[in-house]
């Protein structure tokens, strides 16, 4: 997806993505490619990461956007699809697929008319276990993979969307694009799954999980989704079911999850 200054990255996106295979992206990795112009275009759907195919798929997805950029007489979009609505749709499509699901959005993060709010899409991404990462354009070269601090201290829905879903926002220019893409895939490889016994006092509803690193006051751990299945009453009533020991399970807290502003 593109918008604003992110357009400077578009001519090199295809080569950068294709260059990830086969070292950073492996054949077992599955990739879908979307582009957002007047409408949402999908040119690659849950297919193995293969170099030539990735390059062709990216170029095809961006063709309409490229034509519109160079054709000054091209009419404006009548009913354009906007950023938050597009992300909500893509998260819903990824939710149908197995594995750890991640969206990388190349955009300036500006939405100009979605029917859904960023917070609605953020909640949906969290509940479906989809992490959203952002990649924005910057004229100034920054260290590879450094978070974009330009908007910190002010309300920035794009930053909040990414961080609260388990991702982050990175910046790049045309020179550092390939390095940032490699850093992105490294971050994904280094993520881990936290599993724990189901709390003995589990209840239905929205839950939050906080992870702390012992003896570290500076680390920030963002979770991507949390699933605590409620025990089936029929299974518990079955005489062949071996009851778990409540003393070995964590206790669910009674604090309500913080409400994020709309």
C-alpha positions as CSV (number, residue, x, y, z in Angstrom):
1,X,0.0,0.0,0.0
2,X,1.2,3.5,-0.6
3,X,0.4,7.1,0.3
4,X,2.1,10.4,0.5
5,X,5.9,10.3,0.7
6,X,5.9,6.5,0.7
7,X,5.5,6.9,-3.1
8,X,9.3,7.4,-3.3
9,X,9.8,3.8,-2.3
10,X,7.4,2.2,-4.8
11,X,9.8,2.0,-7.8
12,X,12.2,-0.2,-5.8
13,X,9.7,-2.3,-3.8
14,X,9.5,-5.1,-6.3
15,X,13.3,-5.7,-6.3
16,X,13.6,-5.3,-2.6
17,X,10.9,-7.9,-1.9
18,X,12.2,-10.3,-4.5
19,X,15.7,-10.0,-3.0
20,X,14.5,-11.5,0.3
21,X,14.1,-14.9,-1.3
22,X,15.5,-17.4,-0.7
23,X,17.7,-16.3,2.3
24,X,15.4,-14.1,4.3
25,X,12.1,-15.5,3.0
26,X,12.1,-19.3,2.7
27,X,10.1,-21.5,0.4
28,X,8.0,-22.6,3.3
29,X,6.9,-19.0,4.0
30,X,3.6,-18.0,2.5
31,X,3.1,-14.5,1.0
32,X,0.1,-12.5,-0.1
33,X,0.6,-9.1,-1.9
34,X,-1.9,-6.3,-2.0
35,X,-1.8,-2.8,-3.4
36,X,-4.2,0.1,-2.6
37,X,-5.2,2.6,-5.2
38,X,-8.8,3.3,-6.1
39,X,-9.5,-0.2,-5.0
40,X,-7.7,-3.0,-3.3
41,X,-5.7,-5.3,-5.7
42,X,-4.4,-8.7,-4.7
43,X,-1.8,-10.2,-7.0
44,X,-0.3,-13.0,-4.9
45,X,-2.4,-15.1,-2.4
46,X,-0.8,-17.4,0.2
47,X,1.9,-18.7,-2.2
48,X,5.4,-19.8,-1.4
49,X,8.1,-17.1,-1.4
50,X,9.8,-17.5,-4.8
51,X,12.0,-14.7,-6.2
52,X,10.7,-14.4,-9.7
53,X,7.1,-14.8,-8.7
54,X,7.4,-12.2,-6.0
55,X,8.9,-9.6,-8.4
56,X,6.1,-10.2,-11.0
57,X,3.4,-10.1,-8.4
58,X,4.6,-6.8,-6.9
59,X,4.9,-5.2,-10.3
60,X,1.4,-6.4,-11.3
61,X,-0.1,-5.1,-8.1
62,X,1.4,-1.7,-8.5
63,X,0.6,-1.3,-12.2
64,X,-2.6,0.6,-11.7
65,X,-1.0,2.9,-9.1
66,X,1.9,3.5,-11.5
67,X,-0.3,4.3,-14.4
68,X,-2.4,6.7,-12.3
69,X,0.8,8.5,-11.1
70,X,2.1,9.2,-14.6
71,X,-1.3,9.9,-16.3
72,X,-2.2,13.4,-15.4
73,X,-5.6,13.0,-17.1
74,X,-6.6,9.9,-15.1
75,X,-9.9,10.6,-13.3
76,X,-10.1,10.7,-9.5
77,X,-11.3,7.6,-7.7
78,X,-15.1,7.7,-7.4
79,X,-15.4,5.4,-4.3
80,X,-11.8,4.8,-3.1
81,X,-11.0,2.2,-0.5
82,X,-9.2,3.7,2.5
83,X,-6.4,2.4,4.7
84,X,-8.2,1.2,7.9
85,X,-10.9,-0.6,5.8
86,X,-8.3,-2.2,3.7
87,X,-6.3,-3.4,6.7
88,X,-9.5,-4.8,8.3
89,X,-10.2,-6.8,5.1
90,X,-6.7,-8.1,4.8
91,X,-6.6,-9.2,8.5
92,X,-9.9,-11.1,7.9
93,X,-8.3,-12.9,4.9
94,X,-5.2,-13.7,6.9
95,X,-7.2,-15.0,9.8
96,X,-8.4,-17.9,7.5
97,X,-4.8,-19.1,7.1
98,X,-2.6,-21.1,9.4
99,X,0.7,-20.0,10.9
100,X,1.8,-16.7,12.5
101,X,0.1,-14.0,10.5
102,X,1.8,-10.6,9.8
103,X,0.9,-7.6,7.7
104,X,3.6,-5.2,6.5
105,X,2.1,-1.9,5.4
106,X,4.1,0.5,3.2
107,X,2.3,3.7,3.8
108,X,2.5,7.2,5.3
109,X,-0.2,5.9,7.7
110,X,-2.8,8.6,6.8
111,X,-6.4,7.5,6.4
112,X,-8.9,9.8,4.8
113,X,-12.4,8.3,5.1
114,X,-12.6,4.7,6.3
115,X,-15.9,3.4,7.6
116,X,-14.1,1.6,10.4
117,X,-12.0,3.5,12.9
118,X,-8.3,2.5,13.5
119,X,-9.2,1.3,16.9
120,X,-11.9,-1.1,15.6
121,X,-9.3,-2.6,13.1
122,X,-6.7,-2.7,15.9
123,X,-9.1,-4.7,18.1
124,X,-9.9,-7.1,15.3
125,X,-6.2,-7.6,14.5
126,X,-5.5,-8.3,18.1
127,X,-8.4,-10.8,18.5
128,X,-7.4,-12.6,15.3
129,X,-3.7,-12.7,16.1
130,X,-2.5,-10.6,13.2
131,X,0.5,-8.3,13.8
132,X,0.7,-5.1,11.8
133,X,4.1,-3.6,10.9
134,X,4.5,-0.2,9.2
135,X,7.1,1.0,6.7
136,X,7.2,4.8,6.1
137,X,9.5,6.9,3.9
138,X,12.1,9.3,5.4
139,X,14.6,11.5,3.5
140,X,17.0,11.1,6.4
141,X,18.8,7.8,6.6
142,X,18.3,6.0,10.0
143,X,19.8,3.0,11.5
144,X,18.2,-0.2,10.1
145,X,15.0,-1.1,11.7
146,X,14.8,1.9,14.1
147,X,11.3,2.9,15.1
148,X,9.9,6.1,13.7
149,X,9.9,8.6,16.6
150,X,8.6,11.6,14.6
151,X,5.1,11.4,16.0
152,X,5.8,10.2,19.5
153,X,4.2,12.5,22.1
154,X,1.3,13.2,19.8
155,X,-1.7,11.0,18.9
156,X,-0.7,8.8,15.9
157,X,-3.2,6.1,15.0
158,X,-0.7,4.3,12.7
159,X,1.8,4.0,15.4
160,X,-0.9,2.8,17.8
161,X,-2.3,0.3,15.3
162,X,1.1,-1.3,14.8
163,X,2.4,-1.3,18.3
164,X,-0.8,-2.5,20.0
165,X,-1.2,-5.4,17.5
166,X,2.3,-6.6,18.2
167,X,4.2,-4.8,15.5
168,X,6.1,-1.5,15.1
169,X,6.7,1.3,12.5
170,X,10.1,1.4,10.7
171,X,11.4,4.1,8.4
172,X,13.4,3.8,5.2
173,X,14.6,5.7,2.2
174,X,15.5,4.4,-1.2
175,X,19.0,3.5,-0.2
176,X,18.2,1.6,3.0
177,X,15.1,-0.2,1.7
178,X,16.6,-3.6,1.2
179,X,18.3,-3.5,4.6
180,X,15.1,-2.6,6.3
181,X,13.2,-5.4,4.6
182,X,15.9,-7.8,5.8
183,X,15.7,-6.4,9.4
184,X,11.9,-6.9,9.2
185,X,12.2,-10.6,8.4
186,X,14.8,-11.0,11.1
187,X,12.4,-9.6,13.7
188,X,9.8,-12.1,12.6
189,X,12.2,-15.0,13.0
190,X,13.1,-13.8,16.5
191,X,9.6,-13.7,17.8
192,X,8.5,-16.4,20.1
193,X,5.2,-18.0,21.3
194,X,4.3,-17.8,25.0
195,X,2.2,-20.7,26.3
196,X,0.8,-21.1,29.7
197,X,-1.7,-23.3,31.5
198,X,-5.3,-22.1,31.3
199,X,-6.1,-20.1,34.5
200,X,-8.4,-22.0,36.8
201,X,-10.7,-19.0,37.1
202,X,-11.0,-18.2,33.3
203,X,-14.0,-16.2,32.2
204,X,-15.3,-15.2,28.8
205,X,-14.6,-11.7,27.4
206,X,-11.7,-9.5,26.4
207,X,-8.4,-10.3,28.0
208,X,-4.9,-8.7,27.9
209,X,-1.5,-10.2,28.6
210,X,1.5,-8.4,30.0
211,X,5.0,-9.9,29.6
212,X,7.9,-8.7,31.7
213,X,11.6,-9.5,31.4
214,X,13.2,-10.2,34.8
215,X,15.9,-7.7,35.9
216,X,15.2,-5.4,32.9
217,X,13.5,-2.1,33.3
218,X,13.8,-1.0,29.6
219,X,12.4,-3.9,27.5
220,X,9.0,-3.6,25.9
221,X,7.2,-6.8,24.9
222,X,4.2,-6.5,22.6
223,X,1.9,-9.4,22.3
224,X,0.1,-10.4,19.1
225,X,-3.3,-11.8,20.1
226,X,-4.1,-13.8,23.2
227,X,-6.3,-16.9,23.3
228,X,-7.6,-18.5,26.5
229,X,-10.1,-21.2,25.6
230,X,-12.9,-21.7,28.1
231,X,-13.3,-25.3,29.2
232,X,-16.2,-27.2,27.7
233,X,-18.8,-27.9,30.4
234,X,-19.6,-31.3,28.9
235,X,-16.0,-32.3,28.9
236,X,-15.6,-31.3,32.5
237,X,-18.7,-33.3,33.5
238,X,-17.4,-36.4,31.8
239,X,-16.3,-38.9,34.4
240,X,-13.3,-39.9,32.3
241,X,-11.9,-36.3,32.4
242,X,-8.9,-36.0,34.7
243,X,-9.3,-32.6,36.5
244,X,-6.4,-30.3,36.4
245,X,-4.7,-29.1,39.6
246,X,-5.7,-25.4,40.1
247,X,-2.6,-24.8,42.2
248,X,-0.4,-25.3,39.2
249,X,-2.3,-22.8,37.0
250,X,-1.9,-19.0,36.9
251,X,-4.7,-16.8,38.4
252,X,-6.5,-14.5,36.1
253,X,-6.5,-10.9,37.4
254,X,-9.6,-8.9,38.0
255,X,-8.4,-5.7,36.3
256,X,-10.2,-4.7,33.1
257,X,-8.2,-4.1,29.9
258,X,-7.4,-0.5,29.2
259,X,-9.7,1.2,26.7
260,X,-7.8,2.7,23.8
261,X,-9.2,6.1,22.6
262,X,-11.1,6.0,19.3
